[in-house]
Amino acid sequence: MPNIDPNRTGQKKMKMPILVLGVVVLVAGLGTWGYLYSMNIHHTIQLGGLGLAVLGAVIAVGGAMMKTISVGGTTGTGQFACAKCGAKFGSEAALNQHTKDKHGM
């Protein structure tokens, strides 16, 4: 039976500041493009605003896909714990070897 994580700490969590930064840059880029478009400035300069918007979209997507890093010894999904002593292992094979060596089973 696999380990169940009731707190769902193994799920991906967004890095909110990076996501917000991406949205702000996206809105700034679209605003710049709209302003320059309304002034009938040369189309090459308008593309700078669209480029800024694309950069903002990439930053926002990156922030949404990033996984937060937890500091300290956490028990994430994929870790196996010894029932007798509580030692944690990254694989079932390591747990089986520990159980055989330390507990004689």
One Martini backbone bead per residue (centre of mass of N, CA, C, O) as a GRO file, in nm:
protein
  105
    1MET     BB    1   0.095   0.037   0.024
    2PRO     BB    2   0.082   0.356  -0.017
    3ASN     BB    3   0.163   0.653   0.076
    4ILE     BB    4  -0.027   0.893   0.253
    5ASP     BB    5  -0.094   1.246   0.205
    6PRO     BB    6  -0.295   1.450   0.392
    7ASN     BB    7  -0.149   1.743   0.321
    8ARG     BB    8  -0.040   1.762   0.027
    9THR     BB    9   0.285   1.820  -0.011
   10GLY     BB   10   0.331   1.695  -0.312
   11GLN     BB   11   0.209   1.919  -0.436
   12LYS     BB   12   0.175   2.172  -0.639
   13LYS     BB   13   0.302   2.504  -0.594
   14MET     BB   14   0.281   2.826  -0.624
   15LYS     BB   15   0.466   3.114  -0.705
   16MET     BB   16   0.323   3.403  -0.644
   17PRO     BB   17   0.527   3.636  -0.711
   18ILE     BB   18   0.586   3.537  -1.002
   19LEU     BB   19   0.300   3.542  -1.107
   20VAL     BB   20   0.249   3.844  -1.055
   21LEU     BB   21   0.480   3.951  -1.226
   22GLY     BB   22   0.379   3.834  -1.494
   23VAL     BB   23   0.108   3.987  -1.501
   24VAL     BB   24   0.226   4.272  -1.490
   25VAL     BB   25   0.395   4.251  -1.750
   26LEU     BB   26   0.162   4.181  -1.935
   27VAL     BB   27  -0.004   4.441  -1.888
   28ALA     BB   28   0.220   4.639  -1.966
   29GLY     BB   29   0.254   4.539  -2.257
   30LEU     BB   30  -0.039   4.588  -2.349
   31GLY     BB   31  -0.044   4.888  -2.278
   32THR     BB   32   0.187   4.975  -2.460
   33TRP     BB   33   0.068   4.878  -2.723
   34GLY     BB   34  -0.197   5.040  -2.711
   35TYR     BB   35  -0.069   5.320  -2.698
   36LEU     BB   36   0.106   5.301  -2.959
   37TYR     BB   37  -0.130   5.232  -3.150
   38SER     BB   38  -0.297   5.498  -3.099
   39MET     BB   39  -0.041   5.684  -3.209
   40ASN     BB   40   0.086   5.571  -3.477
   41ILE     BB   41   0.334   5.412  -3.444
   42HIS     BB   42   0.563   5.230  -3.537
   43HIS     BB   43   0.543   4.884  -3.555
   44THR     BB   44   0.816   4.809  -3.420
   45ILE     BB   45   0.759   4.945  -3.146
   46GLN     BB   46   0.501   4.782  -3.081
   47LEU     BB   47   0.649   4.503  -3.052
   48GLY     BB   48   0.769   4.561  -2.774
   49GLY     BB   49   0.500   4.531  -2.620
   50LEU     BB   50   0.447   4.238  -2.708
   51GLY     BB   51   0.710   4.123  -2.593
   52LEU     BB   52   0.642   4.194  -2.299
   53ALA     BB   53   0.386   4.019  -2.288
   54VAL     BB   54   0.525   3.749  -2.344
   55LEU     BB   55   0.715   3.758  -2.105
   56GLY     BB   56   0.488   3.764  -1.892
   57ALA     BB   57   0.362   3.492  -1.971
   58VAL     BB   58   0.613   3.320  -1.911
   59ILE     BB   59   0.641   3.396  -1.614
   60ALA     BB   60   0.358   3.303  -1.525
   61VAL     BB   61   0.389   3.006  -1.608
   62GLY     BB   62   0.640   2.951  -1.438
   63GLY     BB   63   0.503   3.020  -1.162
   64ALA     BB   64   0.275   2.800  -1.190
   65MET     BB   65   0.492   2.548  -1.227
   66MET     BB   66   0.624   2.583  -0.974
   67LYS     BB   67   0.794   2.452  -0.701
   68THR     BB   68   0.807   2.434  -0.385
   69ILE     BB   69   1.044   2.468  -0.120
   70SER     BB   70   1.120   2.264   0.140
   71VAL     BB   71   1.244   2.292   0.459
   72GLY     BB   72   1.373   2.011   0.566
   73GLY     BB   73   1.246   1.712   0.713
   74THR     BB   74   1.043   1.567   0.499
   75THR     BB   75   0.748   1.373   0.412
   76GLY     BB   76   0.714   1.264   0.120
   77THR     BB   77   0.647   1.132  -0.151
   78GLY     BB   78   0.820   0.818  -0.175
   79GLN     BB   79   0.840   0.748   0.124
   80PHE     BB   80   0.976   0.518   0.364
   81ALA     BB   81   0.871   0.364   0.670
   82CYS     BB   82   0.953   0.233   0.960
   83ALA     BB   83   0.761   0.058   1.192
   84LYS     BB   84   0.971   0.041   1.437
   85CYS     BB   85   1.168   0.329   1.408
   86GLY     BB   86   1.100   0.553   1.163
   87ALA     BB   87   1.268   0.530   0.931
   88LYS     BB   88   1.371   0.685   0.625
   89PHE     BB   89   1.305   0.610   0.272
   90GLY     BB   90   1.330   0.621  -0.089
   91SER     BB   91   1.294   0.302  -0.086
   92GLU     BB   92   1.190  -0.021  -0.062
   93ALA     BB   93   1.465  -0.161  -0.068
   94ALA     BB   94   1.591  -0.004   0.170
   95LEU     BB   95   1.381  -0.091   0.377
   96ASN     BB   96   1.428  -0.398   0.354
   97GLN     BB   97   1.728  -0.391   0.433
   98HIS     BB   98   1.691  -0.262   0.709
   99THR     BB   99   1.502  -0.473   0.830
  100LYS     BB  100   1.703  -0.707   0.802
  101ASP     BB  101   1.951  -0.581   0.956
  102LYS     BB  102   1.811  -0.447   1.228
  103HIS     BB  103   1.542  -0.662   1.276
  104GLY     BB  104   1.549  -0.962   1.147
  105MET     BB  105   1.328  -0.996   0.880
   0.00000   0.00000   0.00000
